[in-house]
Amino acid sequence: MSRDRLTCKRCGRCCISSSPTLHKKDLTLVKKRQIDTSFLYTIRKGEYVWDNIEQRLRKVPEEMIKVREKGEKGGCIFYDPVNRACTIYPYRPAQCVALFCQDNSEFFRLYRTPKLSRRDVLKDPSLLRLLEEQERRCSYEELEKWIRKIEAEGEKAVEKVIGLLRYDHKLRFLVVERLKLDPADLDFLLGRPMTETIRFYGLKVIEEDGIYLLTTIEASTHRGISLNAQHSEK
C-alpha cells in the first residue's frame, strides 16, 4: 500500500454515514463538556438499532451513548459538509480517532472495549434513582413482552403497552417541569422517547386533536388507544 493511500482523503464518508458511539475513554470529553450532553442521546438496553457494522437491525445488549445525527438523512451532527471537516476535531470521540477507511484494525480493537453509560457520567443520586425507576417501570424488555402478546391477548396487552408509553412520555414532562432540566438533555438522560422507538416493532403513535394514539404503521388511520397526553405536554 502506498504512502499516499495511508493518508486520509477527507471524503467525509465516515462522518456522513453515521455518528460515533462513546467509549469509557471518552468520559473526560463529556465531563469537561467538550462534548455537551445536549449533543448526545442514549440507546437503552434492549432497544433495537440499525448496526452499521453487522448491517442489520439488532437488539443492543447494553446501554450505549451516541452523538446525535442530522435528522432523517443521518450523519454526525458535528460534521461540516461545506469544509469537509469535523467542527470539534481536537475533542473528537475515540471511535473517530480510530476510524480510518483504509485500515479498520484499530477501530475494531476499540469497538470491543467498554462503552460509556449514563451511570459513568451522572453522579447526582436523584438522577440515578430516576434511571432505576424508568427501567423498573418501562424497560424495553417489558415493552417487547407485551407487544408480543397483542395477537393472543388483544386489548389487555395493548393497554399494557399504552401504560409503558404513557409513563415514559409523562416522565419527560415531569423531569423538565419539576427538576428544571434542559429539554435538550432529555434524550441523553432518558433515552429516545418510546413513542418514537416503538416504530421498530411495526407500531407508531399518532396525534389527533391533541391526543396521542397507538396504531400500526400500515394502518395510520386506525384510532387505537389514547395516551391521554395533551400536545402541550409533548
GROMACS elastic network, one bead per residue, 0.5 to 0.9 nm:
[ bonds ]
;  ai    aj funct       b0    kb
    1     4     6  0.82873   500
    1     5     6  0.66010   500
    1     6     6  0.74923   500
    2     5     6  0.54163   500
    2     6     6  0.68027   500
    3     6     6  0.52086   500
    3     7     6  0.69786   500
    4     7     6  0.55412   500
    4     8     6  0.86860   500
    5     8     6  0.75897   500
    5     9     6  0.83231   500
    5   102     6  0.73321   500
    6     9     6  0.89817   500
    6   100     6  0.88390   500
    6   102     6  0.67356   500
    6   103     6  0.82983   500
    7    10     6  0.89735   500
    7   102     6  0.87080   500
    8    11     6  0.79691   500
    8   100     6  0.73253   500
    8   101     6  0.81666   500
    8   102     6  0.84154   500
    9    12     6  0.82558   500
   10    13     6  0.81288   500
   10    84     6  0.64484   500
   10    85     6  0.74082   500
   11    14     6  0.80681   500
   11    84     6  0.70883   500
   12    15     6  0.53251   500
   12    16     6  0.59932   500
   12    17     6  0.85604   500
   12    79     6  0.81225   500
   12    81     6  0.75181   500
   12    84     6  0.61156   500
   12    85     6  0.75759   500
   13    16     6  0.51337   500
   13    17     6  0.60478   500
   13    18     6  0.88519   500
   13   101     6  0.88824   500
   14    17     6  0.56424   500
   14    18     6  0.68727   500
   14    19     6  0.82989   500
   14    75     6  0.83660   500
   14    76     6  0.88805   500
   14    96     6  0.84967   500
   14    99     6  0.78952   500
   14   100     6  0.83398   500
   14   101     6  0.77346   500
   15    18     6  0.58570   500
   15    19     6  0.63963   500
   15    20     6  0.84887   500
   15    75     6  0.56310   500
   15    76     6  0.54414   500
   15    77     6  0.87198   500
   15    78     6  0.84689   500
   15    79     6  0.62832   500
   15    86     6  0.83304   500
   15    96     6  0.85564   500
   16    19     6  0.78930   500
   16    73     6  0.86694   500
   16    74     6  0.68868   500
   16    76     6  0.62723   500
   16    79     6  0.75318   500
   16    81     6  0.83856   500
   17    52     6  0.87438   500
   17    73     6  0.87937   500
   17    74     6  0.66314   500
   17    75     6  0.50722   500
   17    76     6  0.77467   500
   18    52     6  0.80579   500
   18    69     6  0.70121   500
   18    74     6  0.60968   500
   18    76     6  0.57588   500
   19    66     6  0.68265   500
   19    67     6  0.56387   500
   19    68     6  0.67361   500
   19    69     6  0.61276   500
   19    74     6  0.79720   500
   19    75     6  0.57994   500
   19    77     6  0.75350   500
   19    78     6  0.87818   500
   19    96     6  0.88619   500
   20    65     6  0.87436   500
   20    66     6  0.58444   500
   20    67     6  0.58577   500
   20    68     6  0.86805   500
   20    76     6  0.75087   500
   20    93     6  0.70411   500
   20    94     6  0.83775   500
   20    95     6  0.60242   500
   20    96     6  0.67166   500
   21    64     6  0.68163   500
   21    65     6  0.57630   500
   21    67     6  0.65588   500
   21    93     6  0.80406   500
   21    94     6  0.87521   500
   21    95     6  0.70377   500
   21   115     6  0.76234   500
   21   116     6  0.82657   500
   22    25     6  0.79698   500
   22    26     6  0.60219   500
   22    27     6  0.81281   500
   22    64     6  0.72854   500
   22    65     6  0.56716   500
   22    66     6  0.59291   500
   22    67     6  0.76909   500
   22    93     6  0.64909   500
   22    94     6  0.71916   500
   22    95     6  0.72850   500
   22   115     6  0.60609   500
   22   116     6  0.55400   500
   22   117     6  0.84342   500
   23    26     6  0.54253   500
   23    27     6  0.74068   500
   23    64     6  0.85082   500
   23    65     6  0.82313   500
   23    93     6  0.80272   500
   23    94     6  0.70130   500
   23    95     6  0.78915   500
   23   110     6  0.82553   500
   23   111     6  0.83065   500
   23   113     6  0.72178   500
   23   114     6  0.59936   500
   23   117     6  0.82817   500
   24    27     6  0.54674   500
   24    28     6  0.87118   500
   24   113     6  0.81431   500
   24   114     6  0.60919   500
   24   115     6  0.54369   500
   24   117     6  0.77952   500
   24   120     6  0.78445   500
   25    28     6  0.72163   500
   25    29     6  0.86276   500
   25    93     6  0.85910   500
   25    94     6  0.71289   500
   25   114     6  0.86555   500
   25   115     6  0.84876   500
   25   116     6  0.78059   500
   26    29     6  0.54315   500
   26    30     6  0.68831   500
   26    31     6  0.89691   500
   26    92     6  0.88885   500
   26    93     6  0.60422   500
   26    94     6  0.64269   500
   26   116     6  0.73654   500
   27    30     6  0.53300   500
   27    31     6  0.61331   500
   27    32     6  0.85863   500
   27   116     6  0.70424   500
   27   120     6  0.74055   500
   27   121     6  0.69904   500
   28    31     6  0.50042   500
   28    32     6  0.59257   500
   28    33     6  0.81899   500
   28    34     6  0.82761   500
   29    32     6  0.54816   500
   29    33     6  0.60470   500
   29    34     6  0.50561   500
   29    35     6  0.56901   500
   29    36     6  0.83941   500
   29    91     6  0.67649   500
   29    92     6  0.83964   500
   29    93     6  0.77849   500
   30    34     6  0.60615   500
   30    35     6  0.51924   500
   30    36     6  0.61892   500
   30    37     6  0.69562   500
   30   121     6  0.74203   500
   31    34     6  0.76863   500
   31    35     6  0.82765   500
   31    36     6  0.84895   500
   31   121     6  0.69023   500
   32    35     6  0.76733   500
   32    36     6  0.83996   500
   33    37     6  0.74587   500
   34    88     6  0.82671   500
   34    91     6  0.64610   500
   34    92     6  0.89752   500
   35    38     6  0.84195   500
   35    39     6  0.70053   500
   35    40     6  0.81602   500
   35    67     6  0.88481   500
   35    88     6  0.82637   500
   35    91     6  0.75003   500
   35    92     6  0.83784   500
   35    93     6  0.88278   500
   36    39     6  0.56937   500
   36    40     6  0.72738   500
   36   185     6  0.89631   500
   37    40     6  0.50560   500
   37    41     6  0.76735   500
   37    67     6  0.89085   500
   37   184     6  0.82166   500
   37   185     6  0.59907   500
   37   187     6  0.88813   500
   37   188     6  0.63129   500
   37   189     6  0.84906   500
   38    41     6  0.78165   500
   38    68     6  0.87203   500
   38   182     6  0.83929   500
   38   183     6  0.85376   500
   38   184     6  0.50735   500
   38   186     6  0.79470   500
   38   187     6  0.79305   500
   38   188     6  0.70602   500
   39    66     6  0.86590   500
   39    67     6  0.59708   500
   39    68     6  0.55956   500
   39    69     6  0.88688   500
   39    77     6  0.78760   500
   39    78     6  0.89561   500
   39   184     6  0.80791   500
   39   185     6  0.79996   500
   39   188     6  0.82305   500
   40    65     6  0.67093   500
   40    66     6  0.56024   500
   40    68     6  0.52880   500
   40   185     6  0.78290   500
   40   187     6  0.71795   500
   40   188     6  0.55418   500
   41    64     6  0.85749   500
   41    65     6  0.57654   500
   41    66     6  0.55058   500
   41    67     6  0.64279   500
   41    68     6  0.62628   500
   41   185     6  0.81026   500
   41   186     6  0.80468   500
   41   189     6  0.76536   500
   41   190     6  0.83933   500
   41   191     6  0.59650   500
   41   192     6  0.68840   500
   42    63     6  0.72095   500
   42    64     6  0.58377   500
   42    66     6  0.63154   500
   42    67     6  0.89034   500
   42   117     6  0.81502   500
   42   118     6  0.77965   500
   42   187     6  0.62025   500
   42   189     6  0.71337   500
   42   190     6  0.70649   500
   42   192     6  0.67194   500
   43    46     6  0.85683   500
   43    47     6  0.65160   500
   43    48     6  0.85635   500
   43    49     6  0.82259   500
   43    60     6  0.80625   500
   43    62     6  0.85564   500
   43    63     6  0.57729   500
   43    64     6  0.51270   500
   43    65     6  0.60948   500
   43    66     6  0.75136   500
   43   187     6  0.88953   500
   43   188     6  0.85747   500
   43   191     6  0.57738   500
   43   192     6  0.70561   500
   44    47     6  0.56250   500
   44    48     6  0.89859   500
   44    60     6  0.77708   500
   44    61     6  0.89351   500
   44    62     6  0.71730   500
   44    64     6  0.66616   500
   44    65     6  0.85836   500
   44   139     6  0.84610   500
   44   140     6  0.77795   500
   44   190     6  0.83833   500
   44   191     6  0.62373   500
   44   192     6  0.83218   500
   45    48     6  0.88639   500
   45    59     6  0.79650   500
   45    60     6  0.58252   500
   45    61     6  0.57174   500
   45    64     6  0.77901   500
   45   139     6  0.81219   500
   45   140     6  0.71290   500
   45   141     6  0.84317   500
   46    59     6  0.53747   500
   46    60     6  0.52660   500
   46    61     6  0.59460   500
   46    62     6  0.72167   500
   46    63     6  0.81078   500
   46   139     6  0.79102   500
   46   140     6  0.53567   500
   46   141     6  0.61443   500
   46   144     6  0.88990   500
   47    58     6  0.82195   500
   47    59     6  0.54333   500
   47    60     6  0.58185   500
   47    61     6  0.83546   500
   47    63     6  0.86879   500
   47   140     6  0.60823   500
   47   141     6  0.84556   500
   47   197     6  0.78722   500
   47   200     6  0.88890   500
   48    57     6  0.65504   500
   48    58     6  0.53747   500
   48    60     6  0.63324   500
   48   197     6  0.79158   500
   48   200     6  0.66247   500
   48   201     6  0.88702   500
   49    56     6  0.83670   500
   49    57     6  0.55534   500
   49    58     6  0.56585   500
   49    59     6  0.64134   500
   49    60     6  0.71401   500
   49   200     6  0.82344   500
   50    53     6  0.89752   500
   50    54     6  0.85850   500
   50    55     6  0.69952   500
   50    56     6  0.57034   500
   50    58     6  0.63880   500
   50    59     6  0.88437   500
   51    54     6  0.54634   500
   51    55     6  0.53358   500
   51    56     6  0.54312   500
   51    57     6  0.59460   500
   51    58     6  0.66160   500
   52    56     6  0.72125   500
   52    57     6  0.89539   500
   53    56     6  0.82173   500
   54    57     6  0.84484   500
   54    58     6  0.88806   500
   57   200     6  0.89348   500
   60    63     6  0.71641   500
   60    64     6  0.82297   500
   62   115     6  0.84556   500
   62   117     6  0.88132   500
   63   115     6  0.78319   500
   63   116     6  0.80101   500
   63   117     6  0.61024   500
   63   118     6  0.82160   500
   64   115     6  0.62465   500
   64   116     6  0.63743   500
   64   117     6  0.59485   500
   64   118     6  0.83612   500
   65   115     6  0.77352   500
   65   116     6  0.63487   500
   65   117     6  0.62994   500
   65   118     6  0.75879   500
   65   188     6  0.74885   500
   65   191     6  0.88812   500
   66    69     6  0.87680   500
   66   188     6  0.87538   500
   67    76     6  0.68783   500
   67    77     6  0.72904   500
   67    78     6  0.85303   500
   68    71     6  0.87730   500
   68    74     6  0.87107   500
   68    75     6  0.83785   500
   68    76     6  0.64382   500
   68    77     6  0.57937   500
   68    78     6  0.85622   500
   69    72     6  0.82479   500
   69    73     6  0.81665   500
   69    74     6  0.50244   500
   69    75     6  0.51407   500
   69    78     6  0.84651   500
   70    73     6  0.62088   500
   70    75     6  0.56299   500
   70    76     6  0.63810   500
   70    77     6  0.53627   500
   71    74     6  0.56986   500
   71    75     6  0.83520   500
   71    77     6  0.89648   500
   74    77     6  0.83067   500
   75    78     6  0.86278   500
   75    79     6  0.75225   500
   76    79     6  0.55407   500
   77    80     6  0.82446   500
   78    85     6  0.86435   500
   78    86     6  0.58567   500
   78    87     6  0.54167   500
   78    88     6  0.66376   500
   78    89     6  0.88909   500
   79    83     6  0.89155   500
   79    84     6  0.72264   500
   79    85     6  0.60091   500
   79    87     6  0.61240   500
   79    88     6  0.84819   500
   80    83     6  0.57738   500
   80    84     6  0.55329   500
   80    85     6  0.53048   500
   80    86     6  0.60344   500
   80    87     6  0.64852   500
   81    85     6  0.68326   500
   81    86     6  0.87918   500
   82    85     6  0.79471   500
   83    86     6  0.86510   500
   85    88     6  0.88905   500
   85    89     6  0.78417   500
   86    89     6  0.50635   500
   86    90     6  0.88886   500
   86    92     6  0.79085   500
   87    90     6  0.86798   500
   87    92     6  0.87731   500
   88    91     6  0.54026   500
   88    92     6  0.57444   500
   89    92     6  0.50346   500
   89    93     6  0.88302   500
   92    95     6  0.82376   500
   92    96     6  0.62002   500
   92    97     6  0.69084   500
   93    96     6  0.54462   500
   93    97     6  0.65952   500
   93    98     6  0.89181   500
   94    97     6  0.50323   500
   94    98     6  0.61493   500
   94    99     6  0.85296   500
   94   107     6  0.87976   500
   94   110     6  0.78528   500
   95    98     6  0.50941   500
   95    99     6  0.58986   500
   95   107     6  0.63980   500
   95   110     6  0.70804   500
   95   111     6  0.76049   500
   96    99     6  0.52304   500
   96   100     6  0.82749   500
   96   107     6  0.84332   500
   97   100     6  0.80783   500
   97   107     6  0.83409   500
   98   104     6  0.77651   500
   98   105     6  0.85314   500
   98   106     6  0.54993   500
   98   108     6  0.84777   500
   98   109     6  0.88172   500
   98   110     6  0.73132   500
   99   103     6  0.79403   500
   99   104     6  0.61766   500
   99   105     6  0.85959   500
   99   106     6  0.70905   500
   99   107     6  0.51038   500
   99   108     6  0.86219   500
  100   103     6  0.55270   500
  100   104     6  0.57272   500
  100   105     6  0.87111   500
  100   106     6  0.82668   500
  100   107     6  0.75749   500
  101   104     6  0.61169   500
  103   106     6  0.75536   500
  103   107     6  0.84187   500
  104   107     6  0.51813   500
  104   108     6  0.63607   500
  104   109     6  0.87101   500
  105   108     6  0.53632   500
  105   109     6  0.62629   500
  105   110     6  0.87795   500
  106   109     6  0.50479   500
  106   110     6  0.62782   500
  106   111     6  0.85340   500
  107   110     6  0.51849   500
  107   111     6  0.59992   500
  107   112     6  0.88808   500
  108   112     6  0.64714   500
  109   112     6  0.56752   500
  109   113     6  0.71942   500
  110   113     6  0.53074   500
  110   114     6  0.85304   500
  111   114     6  0.80066   500
  111   115     6  0.83309   500
  112   115     6  0.85791   500
  116   119     6  0.83686   500
  116   120     6  0.65522   500
  116   121     6  0.81592   500
  117   120     6  0.53744   500
  117   121     6  0.69621   500
  117   122     6  0.89852   500
  118   121     6  0.51614   500
  118   122     6  0.59050   500
  118   128     6  0.86856   500
  118   131     6  0.88591   500
  118   188     6  0.78118   500
  118   189     6  0.72132   500
  119   122     6  0.52349   500
  119   123     6  0.71693   500
  119   128     6  0.71070   500
  119   131     6  0.89133   500
  120   123     6  0.77881   500
  122   125     6  0.82987   500
  122   127     6  0.72260   500
  122   128     6  0.70001   500
  122   189     6  0.89170   500
  123   126     6  0.87455   500
  123   127     6  0.77088   500
  123   128     6  0.71819   500
  124   127     6  0.54140   500
  124   128     6  0.63698   500
  124   129     6  0.88021   500
  125   128     6  0.50363   500
  125   129     6  0.61454   500
  125   130     6  0.85446   500
  126   129     6  0.51421   500
  126   130     6  0.62197   500
  126   131     6  0.88692   500
  127   131     6  0.64109   500
  127   132     6  0.87666   500
  127   189     6  0.84176   500
  128   131     6  0.51713   500
  128   132     6  0.64249   500
  128   133     6  0.87386   500
  129   132     6  0.50022   500
  129   133     6  0.61336   500
  129   134     6  0.85554   500
  130   133     6  0.51024   500
  130   134     6  0.61397   500
  130   135     6  0.86498   500
  130   190     6  0.88603   500
  131   134     6  0.50850   500
  131   135     6  0.62414   500
  131   136     6  0.85922   500
  131   189     6  0.79574   500
  131   190     6  0.71665   500
  132   135     6  0.51932   500
  132   136     6  0.61414   500
  132   137     6  0.86303   500
  133   137     6  0.59982   500
  133   138     6  0.83158   500
  134   137     6  0.52310   500
  134   138     6  0.57022   500
  134   139     6  0.70390   500
  134   167     6  0.84137   500
  134   168     6  0.73577   500
  134   171     6  0.82227   500
  134   190     6  0.79238   500
  135   138     6  0.54847   500
  135   140     6  0.81749   500
  136   139     6  0.63286   500
  137   142     6  0.85392   500
  137   164     6  0.71164   500
  137   167     6  0.75213   500
  137   168     6  0.84499   500
  138   141     6  0.83281   500
  138   142     6  0.65692   500
  138   143     6  0.68842   500
  138   163     6  0.85495   500
  138   164     6  0.51263   500
  138   165     6  0.75756   500
  138   167     6  0.70847   500
  138   168     6  0.66922   500
  139   142     6  0.52929   500
  139   143     6  0.63309   500
  139   144     6  0.87651   500
  139   164     6  0.81730   500
  140   144     6  0.60178   500
  140   145     6  0.83784   500
  140   194     6  0.87446   500
  141   144     6  0.53547   500
  141   145     6  0.61782   500
  141   146     6  0.89154   500
  142   145     6  0.50501   500
  142   146     6  0.64729   500
  142   147     6  0.86842   500
  142   161     6  0.86414   500
  142   164     6  0.83103   500
  143   146     6  0.55240   500
  143   147     6  0.62253   500
  143   148     6  0.87355   500
  143   160     6  0.82215   500
  143   161     6  0.61475   500
  143   164     6  0.68455   500
  143   165     6  0.85578   500
  143   198     6  0.88567   500
  144   147     6  0.50034   500
  144   148     6  0.61122   500
  144   149     6  0.86440   500
  144   161     6  0.86421   500
  144   201     6  0.81847   500
  145   148     6  0.54151   500
  145   149     6  0.65954   500
  146   150     6  0.64543   500
  146   156     6  0.89816   500
  146   157     6  0.53762   500
  146   158     6  0.73837   500
  146   160     6  0.65395   500
  146   161     6  0.61285   500
  147   150     6  0.53600   500
  147   151     6  0.82763   500
  147   157     6  0.68241   500
  147   158     6  0.73161   500
  147   160     6  0.86611   500
  147   161     6  0.66745   500
  147   201     6  0.78506   500
  148   151     6  0.70593   500
  148   152     6  0.82546   500
  148   157     6  0.84597   500
  149   152     6  0.54090   500
  149   153     6  0.56814   500
  149   154     6  0.73723   500
  149   156     6  0.88716   500
  149   157     6  0.58915   500
  149   158     6  0.84903   500
  150   153     6  0.52875   500
  150   155     6  0.72481   500
  150   156     6  0.77177   500
  150   158     6  0.60559   500
  150   161     6  0.89686   500
  151   154     6  0.56278   500
  151   157     6  0.84342   500
  152   157     6  0.84507   500
  153   156     6  0.59184   500
  153   157     6  0.57126   500
  153   158     6  0.83421   500
  154   157     6  0.56170   500
  154   158     6  0.63381   500
  154   159     6  0.88046   500
  155   159     6  0.60731   500
  155   160     6  0.86448   500
  156   159     6  0.52437   500
  156   160     6  0.64740   500
  156   161     6  0.89052   500
  157   160     6  0.50665   500
  157   161     6  0.63369   500
  157   162     6  0.86711   500
  158   161     6  0.50791   500
  158   162     6  0.61679   500
  158   163     6  0.85892   500
  158   214     6  0.87268   500
  158   224     6  0.89801   500
  158   225     6  0.80773   500
  159   162     6  0.50171   500
  159   163     6  0.61348   500
  159   164     6  0.87905   500
  159   225     6  0.78478   500
  160   163     6  0.50332   500
  160   164     6  0.64676   500
  160   165     6  0.88068   500
  161   164     6  0.52550   500
  161   165     6  0.63499   500
  161   166     6  0.85623   500
  162   165     6  0.50880   500
  162   166     6  0.59077   500
  162   167     6  0.85457   500
  162   213     6  0.89536   500
  162   214     6  0.74837   500
  162   225     6  0.74326   500
  162   226     6  0.78482   500
  162   227     6  0.63912   500
  163   166     6  0.50384   500
  163   167     6  0.61857   500
  163   168     6  0.87114   500
  163   227     6  0.79152   500
  164   167     6  0.52746   500
  164   168     6  0.63409   500
  164   169     6  0.85872   500
  164   194     6  0.84652   500
  165   168     6  0.52378   500
  165   169     6  0.60116   500
  165   170     6  0.85736   500
  165   193     6  0.84525   500
  165   194     6  0.60784   500
  165   195     6  0.62188   500
  165   198     6  0.89620   500
  165   227     6  0.74562   500
  166   169     6  0.50882   500
  166   170     6  0.60659   500
  166   171     6  0.83817   500
  166   195     6  0.87111   500
  166   227     6  0.56609   500
  166   228     6  0.77047   500
  166   229     6  0.77578   500
  167   170     6  0.53100   500
  167   171     6  0.59344   500
  167   172     6  0.87873   500
  168   171     6  0.51810   500
  168   172     6  0.66749   500
  168   190     6  0.85187   500
  168   193     6  0.70109   500
  168   194     6  0.67094   500
  168   195     6  0.83171   500
  169   172     6  0.56421   500
  169   173     6  0.69392   500
  169   193     6  0.68977   500
  169   194     6  0.75726   500
  169   195     6  0.74559   500
  169   227     6  0.87200   500
  169   229     6  0.81683   500
  169   233     6  0.86024   500
  169   234     6  0.75339   500
  170   173     6  0.50935   500
  170   174     6  0.62046   500
  170   175     6  0.85969   500
  170   229     6  0.77763   500
  170   233     6  0.76897   500
  170   234     6  0.83445   500
  171   174     6  0.51341   500
  171   175     6  0.60638   500
  171   176     6  0.87410   500
  171   190     6  0.87798   500
  172   175     6  0.52127   500
  172   176     6  0.65064   500
  172   177     6  0.86723   500
  172   183     6  0.83435   500
  172   186     6  0.69340   500
  172   190     6  0.76270   500
  172   193     6  0.84846   500
  172   233     6  0.89078   500
  172   234     6  0.83498   500
  173   176     6  0.55137   500
  173   177     6  0.61903   500
  173   178     6  0.85671   500
  173   183     6  0.88701   500
  173   233     6  0.60853   500
  173   234     6  0.70007   500
  174   178     6  0.56376   500
  174   179     6  0.75373   500
  174   180     6  0.89533   500
  175   178     6  0.55743   500
  175   179     6  0.52359   500
  175   180     6  0.68583   500
  175   181     6  0.65279   500
  175   183     6  0.86568   500
  175   186     6  0.83832   500
  176   179     6  0.57042   500
  176   182     6  0.65671   500
  176   183     6  0.62326   500
  176   186     6  0.83412   500
  177   180     6  0.55224   500
  177   181     6  0.76717   500
  178   181     6  0.81159   500
  180   183     6  0.87493   500
  181   184     6  0.84940   500
  181   185     6  0.73444   500
  181   186     6  0.80673   500
  182   185     6  0.55674   500
  182   186     6  0.72812   500
  183   186     6  0.53482   500
  183   187     6  0.83348   500
  184   187     6  0.72023   500
  184   188     6  0.83703   500
  185   188     6  0.54165   500
  185   189     6  0.61306   500
  185   190     6  0.85161   500
  186   190     6  0.56264   500
  186   191     6  0.69622   500
  186   192     6  0.79439   500
  186   193     6  0.89540   500
  187   190     6  0.54679   500
  187   193     6  0.74006   500
  188   191     6  0.54313   500
  188   192     6  0.77707   500
  190   193     6  0.78085   500
  191   194     6  0.83669   500
  192   195     6  0.84998   500
  192   196     6  0.71515   500
  192   197     6  0.69515   500
  193   196     6  0.54491   500
  193   197     6  0.65252   500
  193   198     6  0.87028   500
  194   198     6  0.56961   500
  194   199     6  0.88316   500
  195   198     6  0.57328   500
  195   199     6  0.79358   500
  195   204     6  0.68190   500
  195   205     6  0.58628   500
  195   206     6  0.89828   500
  195   214     6  0.87736   500
  196   199     6  0.61754   500
  196   200     6  0.87127   500
  196   204     6  0.70220   500
  196   205     6  0.74297   500
  197   200     6  0.60327   500
  197   201     6  0.82075   500
  197   204     6  0.83615   500
  198   201     6  0.55730   500
  198   202     6  0.71839   500
  198   203     6  0.57645   500
  198   204     6  0.60276   500
  198   205     6  0.81331   500
  199   202     6  0.50938   500
  199   204     6  0.52296   500
  199   205     6  0.84543   500
  199   216     6  0.86292   500
  199   217     6  0.74301   500
  200   203     6  0.72183   500
  200   204     6  0.88190   500
  201   204     6  0.84419   500
  201   216     6  0.89898   500
  202   215     6  0.89618   500
  202   216     6  0.60322   500
  202   217     6  0.56533   500
  202   218     6  0.79481   500
  203   214     6  0.71741   500
  203   215     6  0.58026   500
  203   217     6  0.52232   500
  203   218     6  0.83757   500
  204   213     6  0.82472   500
  204   214     6  0.59064   500
  204   215     6  0.55948   500
  204   216     6  0.58758   500
  204   217     6  0.58246   500
  204   220     6  0.81289   500
  205   212     6  0.61511   500
  205   213     6  0.52690   500
  205   215     6  0.62211   500
  205   216     6  0.83647   500
  205   217     6  0.88580   500
  205   220     6  0.88741   500
  205   224     6  0.89237   500
  205   227     6  0.87584   500
  206   211     6  0.82103   500
  206   212     6  0.55134   500
  206   213     6  0.51815   500
  206   214     6  0.65216   500
  206   215     6  0.74042   500
  206   220     6  0.76058   500
  206   223     6  0.88619   500
  207   210     6  0.60656   500
  207   211     6  0.54294   500
  207   213     6  0.60833   500
  207   214     6  0.89992   500
  207   231     6  0.80384   500
  208   211     6  0.51875   500
  208   212     6  0.62989   500
  208   213     6  0.71637   500
  208   223     6  0.87459   500
  209   212     6  0.83865   500
  209   230     6  0.86090   500
  209   231     6  0.83724   500
  210   229     6  0.75302   500
  210   230     6  0.50766   500
  210   232     6  0.79641   500
  211   226     6  0.62746   500
  211   227     6  0.67107   500
  211   228     6  0.60471   500
  211   229     6  0.57818   500
  211   230     6  0.54866   500
  211   231     6  0.66428   500
  212   225     6  0.80663   500
  212   226     6  0.54193   500
  212   227     6  0.50897   500
  212   228     6  0.67195   500
  212   229     6  0.64268   500
  212   230     6  0.76328   500
  212   231     6  0.80406   500
  213   222     6  0.87132   500
  213   223     6  0.63892   500
  213   224     6  0.54793   500
  213   225     6  0.52548   500
  213   227     6  0.59997   500
  213   228     6  0.85081   500
  214   222     6  0.82919   500
  214   223     6  0.72795   500
  214   225     6  0.55933   500
  214   226     6  0.68098   500
  214   227     6  0.76614   500
  215   218     6  0.84351   500
  215   219     6  0.67006   500
  215   220     6  0.61986   500
  215   221     6  0.78688   500
  215   222     6  0.58744   500
  215   223     6  0.67333   500
  215   224     6  0.51712   500
  215   225     6  0.79116   500
  216   219     6  0.52322   500
  216   220     6  0.62371   500
  216   221     6  0.89283   500
  216   222     6  0.75832   500
  216   224     6  0.85808   500
  217   220     6  0.57319   500
  218   221     6  0.88945   500
  219   222     6  0.56076   500
  220   223     6  0.80489   500
  221   224     6  0.88641   500
  223   226     6  0.82673   500
  225   228     6  0.87632   500
  226   229     6  0.78732   500
  227   230     6  0.86924   500
  229   232     6  0.82043   500
  229   233     6  0.65026   500
  229   234     6  0.76211   500
  230   233     6  0.55629   500
  230   234     6  0.71786   500
  231   234     6  0.53565   500
